[in-house]
Amino acid sequence: MQFPDSFLQAEVPETPVSFHIEDVDVDLPDEQILVSWLLSVAAAEGQHFQEVSYIFCSDEYLRGINVEFLDHDYYTDIITFQLSDHQIHGDLFISTDRVADNAHTHAVSFQHELCRVMVHGVLHLAGYGDKTPEEAALMRTKEDFYLGQLGL
């Protein structure tokens, strides 16, 4: 008996966005709202959203990833690993320590800064960079626009 190809495809996750917490305590905003928002960002950018895993961790955990995989020995708020081209598919590691520090520095709430970093990762997966001043300015404009959709 021959099965249709659709039966042989890999199992599709219940939701294309998953949240994992490593070595920190973090209160996430409403996950259903986050998922809907992130999917709407991808749609607005004309991108197919396949699957994204958010991994929330400490500064030290993320610095270890930075050293091991990118050969960078410094703290950062997010590291984005793109798993396939031409679609939103990747693993996003976020340091909640950096998020808290950045929130304090910019006088915004932790939730606001956390959502900014989360959408920053999606925008990277959508093809946006932030290495040049022009790229960084466009990234910040996009972040602010999408944060506005959440009322932040």
Disulfide bonds with the S-S distance in Angstrom:
none
